[in-house]
Amino acid sequence: MKTSSSVPPTLRFGVFELDPRAGELRKKGMKIRLQGQPVEILAMLLERPGETITREELQKKLWPADTFVDFEQGLNNAMKRLRASLDDNAESPHFIETLPRHGYRFVGSVNGSERTRAAEATTTHGTGALIRLPALGALAVLAVVTALVGLNVRGWRDRLFLRSPKPQIQALAVLPLTNLSGDPDQEYFADGMTESLITELGKISSPRVISRQSVMQYKSSKKSLQEIAGELKVDAVLEGTVVRSGDRMRVTIHLSQALPERQLWAQEYNRSIGDALTLQGEIARAITDEIQVKLTPEERNRLASSRSANPEAQDDYLHGLYFAGPAFKSEAEWQKAIAHFKKAIEKDPTFAPAYTELAMAYFWLGNPEQGGPSAKGTMPQAKAAVAKALQLDPSLARAHLALGLILLGSEWNWSGVVILSMEFCSQAWAERTRPPRRPTKRLNWTHSAVCIEIG
């Protein structure tokens, strides 16, 4: 982060300190997970305490004219994140004052210095009114406020000085991302991104992530967030939008708590189309940071393992996910999915996820309930695809799941191979991949309950 040479190496205010050169914010010595535009905004405010930083200045420095982004929404989201990290409130600010339609001003003390006269005079109308009161009246009001805070009447002290604890999110639903491109033909892209994000979040042990087949019923739903969360039995809901324009995309994500209903986090991402899959890992990591999930080293590695793919291969891959969707679709849809996964592999022969999904598609196509090809005709192709996926990426969790399912259902002789496949199912479970949510009627539940999740 570029700073003026006259700026101190550390800017202290309240219990916080900012290292503007490293772009690190700390609270009582502990680093706060905040980076990017919110930190840069804070640095600009702290470098000029008491002065107004206009919206135009912020836009010129942080959102150049060639940036593919909605400035107003981006600035509002950045300020929300910054205020949340500082335990600040726009209505009664301790640090950052909003000047409607104009800009922002830092009104706290920096490195022990007092507020500037301009800041003190205009922090709030209430403060100005108190200054104009007779001295005795001011002392009386101060005494009442002190008593209320000291006794913590109706939680005043908590609301003034303490930040609400991070919510405990045990279960999360990723609702279908909304296509805002204005082109119905881009629905596959939004749905494929939804499926990819669900898979990415499924790489961690907590929170539990609801499967796509359970959430797709809420595509374009008019139900309230609380209704959806209640029906799915989740604590929080992730929703968002996707705009695709040429070789660029803009993804906006919102994480909301169900009860009480409130937004926990929001972010906007502007990326090249070729970065669509790596973006899912970035979003998943941001969410785990926001709800303070403690990741194991293995989980961190899995979230960091996503790689960029050939843009055309990735596009076919997302098309395939769109047609595959939940299990037990029609034969025609599975055939379309298979065709797209094959095209993705042709364009990028090292694309392990495409081999994995091809294996899964062949597996479900061989389901006798489909009325299509028999398992004898699809299982060899499924085995070949999953073998290639694991050769390319032995750590790919969903590939281990696919292998376990293929061995489990080889020729649909469920009872004969359950024990043989358990090591692969256990591996998939250890990788926290979401297994299918509906087994066939002939599945031997006694031996496979640890592999198949229902709900």
C-alpha positions as CSV (number, residue, x, y, z in Angstrom):
1,M,0.0,0.0,0.0
2,K,1.5,3.3,-1.1
3,T,1.7,6.0,1.7
4,S,3.1,9.4,2.2
5,S,6.6,9.5,3.7
6,S,5.3,11.8,6.4
7,V,2.8,9.2,7.6
8,P,3.9,7.4,10.9
9,P,4.7,3.7,10.5
10,T,1.9,2.9,12.9
11,L,-1.4,4.8,13.2
12,R,-3.1,4.1,16.6
13,F,-6.7,4.9,17.5
14,G,-8.7,3.4,20.4
15,V,-7.7,-0.3,20.8
16,F,-6.7,-0.4,17.1
17,E,-3.6,0.2,15.2
18,L,-3.0,0.2,11.4
19,D,0.3,-0.4,9.6
20,P,-0.4,1.5,6.4
21,R,2.6,0.2,4.6
22,A,1.9,-3.5,5.3
23,G,-1.9,-2.9,5.0
24,E,-2.5,-4.7,8.4
25,L,-5.1,-3.7,11.0
26,R,-4.7,-5.0,14.6
27,K,-7.0,-4.9,17.6
28,K,-5.1,-5.2,20.9
29,G,-2.2,-6.6,19.1
30,M,-4.2,-9.3,17.3
31,K,-4.4,-9.1,13.5
32,I,-7.9,-8.5,12.0
33,R,-8.8,-10.3,8.8
34,L,-9.4,-7.2,6.7
35,Q,-7.7,-6.4,3.4
36,G,-8.1,-4.6,0.1
37,Q,-10.3,-1.5,-0.3
38,P,-11.6,-1.3,3.4
39,V,-8.0,-1.1,4.6
40,E,-7.0,1.5,1.9
41,I,-10.1,3.6,2.9
42,L,-9.1,3.5,6.5
43,A,-5.5,4.5,5.7
44,M,-6.8,7.6,3.7
45,L,-9.0,8.6,6.6
46,L,-6.3,8.2,9.3
47,E,-3.7,10.2,7.2
48,R,-6.1,13.2,7.3
49,P,-8.0,13.0,10.6
50,G,-10.8,15.5,10.9
51,E,-10.8,16.2,7.2
52,T,-13.5,15.2,4.7
53,I,-12.5,12.4,2.2
54,T,-14.9,12.9,-0.6
55,R,-16.5,10.0,-2.5
56,E,-14.9,11.4,-5.6
57,E,-11.4,11.0,-4.1
58,L,-12.2,7.5,-3.1
59,Q,-13.5,6.6,-6.5
60,K,-10.5,8.1,-8.3
61,K,-8.0,6.2,-6.1
62,L,-9.7,2.9,-5.5
63,W,-12.2,2.5,-8.4
64,P,-10.5,3.9,-11.6
65,A,-12.7,4.6,-14.6
66,D,-11.7,1.4,-16.4
67,T,-12.7,-0.8,-13.4
68,F,-15.6,-3.2,-14.2
69,V,-17.6,-2.5,-11.0
70,D,-20.5,-0.6,-9.6
71,F,-18.8,2.1,-7.6
72,E,-21.7,2.9,-5.3
73,Q,-22.3,-0.7,-4.3
74,G,-18.6,-1.4,-4.0
75,L,-18.0,1.6,-1.7
76,N,-21.0,0.8,0.5
77,N,-19.9,-2.8,0.9
78,A,-16.3,-1.7,1.7
79,M,-17.6,0.7,4.4
80,K,-19.8,-1.9,5.9
81,R,-16.9,-4.3,6.2
82,L,-14.6,-1.6,7.6
83,R,-17.2,-0.4,10.2
84,A,-17.9,-4.0,11.3
85,S,-14.2,-4.6,11.9
86,L,-13.9,-1.4,14.0
87,D,-17.1,-2.2,15.9
88,D,-18.3,1.2,14.7
89,N,-21.9,2.4,13.9
90,A,-22.8,4.8,11.2
91,E,-25.6,6.3,13.3
92,S,-23.4,7.0,16.4
93,P,-19.9,6.8,15.1
94,H,-16.8,6.6,17.3
95,F,-14.4,6.6,14.4
96,I,-15.9,7.2,11.0
97,E,-18.6,9.8,10.3
98,T,-20.7,9.8,7.1
99,L,-21.4,13.0,5.4
100,P,-24.4,12.1,3.2
101,R,-23.8,12.3,-0.5
102,H,-20.4,13.9,0.2
103,G,-17.9,11.6,1.8
104,Y,-16.5,10.4,5.1
105,R,-14.4,11.8,8.0
106,F,-12.3,10.2,10.8
107,V,-13.5,11.8,14.1
108,G,-11.4,9.8,16.6
109,S,-8.0,10.4,18.1
110,V,-5.0,9.3,16.1
111,N,-1.7,8.5,17.9
112,G,-3.0,10.2,21.1
113,S,-3.9,13.5,19.4
114,E,-7.2,15.1,20.1
115,R,-10.0,15.5,17.5
116,T,-9.8,18.5,15.3
117,R,-12.1,21.4,16.0
118,A,-13.9,20.7,12.7
119,A,-14.6,17.1,13.7
120,E,-15.7,18.0,17.2
121,A,-18.0,20.7,15.9
122,T,-19.8,18.5,13.4
123,T,-19.7,14.9,14.6
124,T,-23.4,14.8,15.4
125,H,-26.2,17.3,15.9
126,G,-26.7,15.8,19.4
127,T,-23.2,16.7,20.4
128,G,-23.6,20.3,19.2
129,A,-26.9,20.6,21.2
130,L,-25.2,19.4,24.4
131,I,-22.4,21.9,24.0
132,R,-25.0,24.7,23.8
133,L,-26.7,23.6,27.0
134,P,-25.9,25.5,30.2
135,A,-22.9,23.9,32.1
136,L,-25.1,22.5,34.8
137,G,-27.5,20.9,32.4
138,A,-24.6,19.3,30.5
139,L,-23.2,17.9,33.7
140,A,-26.6,16.4,34.6
141,V,-27.0,14.8,31.2
142,L,-23.4,13.4,31.5
143,A,-24.2,12.0,34.9
144,V,-27.3,10.2,33.7
145,V,-25.5,8.7,30.7
146,T,-22.6,7.6,32.9
147,A,-25.1,5.9,35.3
148,L,-26.9,4.1,32.4
149,V,-23.6,2.9,30.9
150,G,-22.2,1.9,34.3
151,L,-25.2,-0.1,35.3
152,N,-25.6,-1.5,31.7
153,V,-29.3,-0.5,31.7
154,R,-31.0,-2.3,28.8
155,G,-27.6,-3.4,27.5
156,W,-26.5,0.2,26.7
157,R,-22.9,-0.5,27.6
158,D,-22.8,-3.6,25.4
159,R,-24.3,-1.9,22.5
160,L,-21.9,1.1,22.8
161,F,-18.7,-0.7,23.4
162,L,-19.0,-4.3,22.5
163,R,-19.3,-5.9,19.1
164,S,-21.9,-8.6,18.7
165,P,-20.3,-12.0,18.8
166,K,-19.8,-13.9,15.6
167,P,-22.8,-16.1,14.9
168,Q,-22.5,-19.9,15.2
169,I,-23.2,-21.2,11.7
170,Q,-23.7,-25.0,11.7
171,A,-25.6,-25.3,8.4
172,L,-25.4,-23.2,5.3
173,A,-27.5,-23.2,2.1
174,V,-26.2,-21.7,-1.2
175,L,-29.2,-20.5,-3.1
176,P,-29.0,-20.5,-6.9
177,L,-27.1,-17.5,-8.1
178,T,-29.2,-15.1,-10.2
179,N,-28.3,-14.5,-13.8
180,L,-28.3,-10.7,-14.4
181,S,-26.8,-10.8,-17.8
182,G,-30.1,-10.3,-19.5
183,D,-29.5,-13.4,-21.6
184,P,-31.5,-16.6,-20.8
185,D,-28.8,-18.6,-22.5
186,Q,-26.4,-17.6,-19.7
187,E,-28.5,-19.5,-17.1
188,Y,-26.1,-22.5,-17.4
189,F,-23.2,-20.2,-16.3
190,A,-25.0,-19.0,-13.1
191,D,-26.2,-22.5,-12.2
192,G,-22.8,-24.0,-12.9
193,M,-21.2,-21.4,-10.7
194,T,-23.7,-22.3,-8.0
195,E,-22.9,-26.0,-8.2
196,S,-19.1,-25.2,-8.2
197,L,-19.5,-23.1,-5.1
198,I,-21.4,-25.7,-3.3
199,T,-18.7,-28.3,-4.1
200,E,-16.0,-25.9,-3.0
201,L,-17.7,-25.2,0.4
202,G,-18.3,-29.0,0.8
203,K,-14.5,-29.4,1.1
204,I,-14.6,-28.3,4.7
205,S,-16.1,-30.1,7.7
206,S,-18.1,-27.2,9.1
207,P,-20.6,-25.7,8.4
208,R,-22.7,-28.4,6.8
209,V,-23.6,-27.4,3.2
210,I,-27.0,-28.3,1.8
211,S,-26.9,-30.2,-1.6
212,R,-27.8,-28.5,-4.9
213,Q,-30.8,-30.7,-5.4
214,S,-32.3,-29.4,-2.2
215,V,-31.7,-25.7,-3.0
216,M,-32.6,-25.6,-6.7
217,Q,-36.3,-25.6,-5.9
218,Y,-35.8,-22.1,-4.6
219,K,-34.5,-20.7,-8.0
220,S,-36.6,-17.5,-8.6
221,S,-38.5,-18.2,-5.4
222,K,-40.5,-15.4,-3.8
223,K,-40.2,-16.9,-0.3
224,S,-38.5,-14.9,2.4
225,L,-35.0,-15.8,3.6
226,Q,-36.4,-16.9,7.0
227,E,-38.9,-19.3,5.3
228,I,-36.2,-20.8,3.1
229,A,-33.9,-21.2,6.0
230,G,-36.6,-22.8,8.1
231,E,-37.5,-25.3,5.4
232,L,-33.9,-26.3,4.8
233,K,-33.0,-26.2,8.6
234,V,-30.0,-23.9,8.1
235,D,-28.6,-21.0,10.1
236,A,-27.5,-18.9,7.2
237,V,-28.1,-18.5,3.5
238,L,-25.6,-17.5,0.8
239,E,-27.1,-15.8,-2.3
240,G,-25.8,-13.7,-5.1
241,T,-25.8,-12.6,-8.7
242,V,-23.7,-13.2,-11.8
243,V,-23.2,-10.8,-14.7
244,R,-21.2,-12.0,-17.7
245,S,-20.0,-9.6,-20.3
246,G,-17.7,-10.8,-23.0
247,D,-14.6,-12.3,-21.3
248,R,-15.4,-10.6,-17.9
249,M,-17.7,-11.5,-15.1
250,R,-19.0,-9.8,-12.0
251,V,-20.1,-11.9,-9.1
252,T,-21.8,-10.4,-6.0
253,I,-22.2,-12.5,-2.9
254,H,-24.3,-11.9,0.2
255,L,-24.1,-14.1,3.4
256,S,-27.1,-13.6,5.7
257,Q,-28.1,-15.0,9.0
258,A,-31.6,-16.3,9.3
259,L,-32.5,-15.6,12.9
260,P,-32.3,-12.8,13.6
261,E,-32.3,-11.9,9.9
262,R,-29.2,-9.7,9.1
263,Q,-26.5,-9.5,6.6
264,L,-23.2,-10.9,7.8
265,W,-21.0,-10.2,4.9
266,A,-21.1,-9.0,1.3
267,Q,-18.5,-8.8,-1.5
268,E,-18.3,-8.1,-5.2
269,Y,-15.7,-9.8,-7.4
270,N,-14.7,-8.8,-10.9
271,R,-12.7,-11.4,-12.8
272,S,-11.8,-12.9,-16.1
273,I,-14.1,-15.7,-17.2
274,G,-11.0,-18.0,-17.1
275,D,-10.8,-17.5,-13.3
276,A,-14.4,-18.6,-12.6
277,L,-13.4,-21.8,-10.8
278,T,-10.5,-20.3,-8.8
279,L,-12.9,-17.6,-7.7
280,Q,-15.1,-20.3,-5.9
281,G,-12.1,-21.1,-3.6
282,E,-11.5,-17.5,-2.9
283,I,-15.2,-17.0,-1.9
284,A,-15.2,-20.1,0.2
285,R,-12.1,-18.9,2.1
286,A,-13.6,-15.5,2.7
287,I,-16.8,-17.1,4.1
288,T,-14.9,-19.3,6.5
289,D,-12.9,-16.3,7.7
290,E,-16.1,-14.3,8.2
291,I,-17.8,-16.9,10.3
292,Q,-14.5,-17.8,12.0
293,V,-14.3,-21.4,11.0
294,K,-11.1,-23.1,12.2
295,L,-9.8,-24.9,9.2
296,T,-7.4,-27.8,9.4
297,P,-4.2,-27.6,7.3
298,E,-5.7,-30.2,4.9
299,E,-8.9,-28.1,4.5
300,R,-6.8,-25.0,3.8
301,N,-4.9,-26.9,1.1
302,R,-8.1,-28.2,-0.5
303,L,-9.5,-24.6,-0.7
304,A,-6.3,-23.4,-2.2
305,S,-6.0,-26.2,-4.7
306,S,-8.4,-24.9,-7.4
307,R,-6.7,-23.9,-10.6
308,S,-7.6,-21.9,-13.6
309,A,-8.7,-23.9,-16.7
310,N,-8.8,-23.3,-20.4
311,P,-11.7,-20.8,-20.7
312,E,-13.5,-22.8,-23.4
313,A,-13.0,-26.1,-21.4
314,Q,-14.3,-24.4,-18.3
315,D,-17.3,-23.1,-20.2
316,D,-18.2,-26.7,-21.4
317,Y,-17.6,-27.9,-17.8
318,L,-20.1,-25.4,-16.4
319,H,-22.5,-26.4,-19.2
320,G,-22.1,-30.0,-18.1
321,L,-22.9,-29.2,-14.5
322,Y,-26.0,-27.4,-15.6
323,F,-27.4,-30.4,-17.4
324,A,-26.2,-32.9,-14.7
325,G,-27.6,-31.2,-11.7
326,P,-29.1,-33.4,-9.1
327,A,-29.1,-37.2,-9.6
328,F,-32.0,-39.1,-11.3
329,K,-32.6,-36.7,-14.2
330,S,-33.7,-37.9,-17.7
331,E,-31.4,-39.9,-19.9
332,A,-31.3,-37.1,-22.5
333,E,-30.1,-34.6,-19.9
334,W,-27.3,-37.0,-18.7
335,Q,-26.3,-37.5,-22.4
336,K,-26.0,-33.7,-22.8
337,A,-23.9,-33.4,-19.6
338,I,-21.6,-36.2,-20.8
339,A,-21.2,-34.5,-24.2
340,H,-20.1,-31.2,-22.5
341,F,-17.7,-33.0,-20.1
342,K,-16.1,-34.7,-23.1
343,K,-15.7,-31.4,-24.9
344,A,-14.1,-29.9,-21.9
345,I,-11.6,-32.8,-21.7
346,E,-10.8,-32.4,-25.4
347,K,-10.0,-28.8,-24.9
348,D,-8.0,-29.3,-21.7
349,P,-6.9,-33.0,-21.2
350,T,-5.4,-32.1,-17.8
351,F,-8.8,-30.9,-16.4
352,A,-9.3,-33.4,-13.6
353,P,-12.7,-32.1,-12.4
354,A,-14.1,-32.7,-15.9
355,Y,-13.0,-36.4,-15.8
356,T,-14.6,-36.7,-12.3
357,E,-18.0,-35.3,-13.4
358,L,-17.9,-37.4,-16.5
359,A,-17.5,-40.5,-14.3
360,M,-20.4,-39.4,-12.1
361,A,-22.6,-38.8,-15.1
362,Y,-21.9,-42.3,-16.5
363,F,-22.5,-43.7,-13.0
364,W,-26.0,-42.2,-12.7
365,L,-26.8,-42.9,-16.4
366,G,-26.4,-46.6,-15.5
367,N,-28.9,-46.4,-12.7
368,P,-31.7,-49.0,-13.6
369,E,-34.3,-46.5,-12.6
370,Q,-33.3,-44.3,-15.6
371,G,-34.5,-46.8,-18.2
372,G,-31.5,-46.0,-20.3
373,P,-28.3,-48.0,-20.9
374,S,-27.5,-50.7,-18.4
375,A,-24.7,-50.4,-15.8
376,K,-22.8,-52.9,-17.8
377,G,-22.5,-50.4,-20.6
378,T,-21.7,-47.3,-18.5
379,M,-19.5,-48.6,-15.7
380,P,-16.4,-49.3,-17.7
381,Q,-16.5,-45.7,-19.0
382,A,-17.1,-44.4,-15.5
383,K,-14.2,-46.4,-14.2
384,A,-11.9,-45.1,-16.9
385,A,-12.9,-41.5,-16.3
386,V,-12.4,-41.6,-12.6
387,A,-9.1,-43.4,-12.9
388,K,-7.8,-40.6,-15.1
389,A,-9.1,-38.0,-12.7
390,L,-7.2,-39.5,-9.8
391,Q,-4.1,-39.9,-11.9
392,L,-4.2,-36.1,-12.6
393,D,-5.1,-35.1,-9.1
394,P,-4.9,-37.8,-6.3
395,S,-6.2,-35.4,-3.7
396,L,-9.5,-34.6,-5.6
397,A,-12.1,-35.4,-3.0
398,R,-15.0,-35.8,-5.4
399,A,-13.0,-38.2,-7.5
400,H,-12.6,-40.5,-4.4
401,L,-16.3,-40.3,-3.9
402,A,-17.0,-41.2,-7.5
403,L,-14.6,-44.2,-7.3
404,G,-16.3,-45.4,-4.1
405,L,-19.8,-45.2,-5.7
406,I,-18.7,-46.9,-8.9
407,L,-17.2,-49.8,-7.0
408,L,-20.2,-49.8,-4.7
409,G,-22.6,-50.0,-7.6
410,S,-20.6,-52.0,-10.0
411,E,-23.1,-53.8,-12.2
412,W,-25.6,-52.6,-9.6
413,N,-24.8,-55.6,-7.4
414,W,-25.0,-53.6,-4.2
415,S,-24.6,-56.3,-1.6
416,G,-21.5,-57.9,-3.1
417,V,-19.1,-55.0,-3.2
418,V,-20.1,-52.8,-0.2
419,I,-17.2,-53.8,2.0
420,L,-14.7,-53.5,-0.8
421,S,-15.7,-50.0,-1.5
422,M,-15.7,-48.8,2.1
423,E,-12.0,-47.6,2.0
424,F,-12.9,-45.3,-1.0
425,C,-16.1,-44.0,0.7
426,S,-14.1,-43.3,3.9
427,Q,-11.6,-41.4,1.9
428,A,-14.3,-39.3,0.3
429,W,-15.9,-38.7,3.7
430,A,-12.5,-37.7,5.1
431,E,-12.3,-35.2,2.2
432,R,-15.7,-33.8,3.3
433,T,-17.2,-34.3,-0.2
434,R,-21.0,-34.4,-0.3
435,P,-22.2,-37.9,-1.3
436,P,-25.5,-38.4,-3.2
437,R,-28.6,-37.8,-1.1
438,R,-30.8,-40.5,-2.5
439,P,-29.6,-44.1,-2.8
440,T,-31.3,-46.9,-4.8
441,K,-33.7,-49.1,-2.9
442,R,-31.2,-52.1,-3.0
443,L,-28.5,-50.3,-1.1
444,N,-27.2,-52.2,1.9
445,W,-27.6,-49.6,4.6
446,T,-25.8,-51.6,7.3
447,H,-22.5,-51.4,5.6
448,S,-22.8,-48.1,3.7
449,A,-24.3,-45.6,6.2
450,V,-20.9,-44.0,6.8
451,C,-20.6,-43.2,3.1
452,I,-24.1,-42.1,2.0
453,E,-25.6,-39.0,3.6
454,I,-29.4,-38.6,3.7
455,G,-31.2,-35.3,4.3
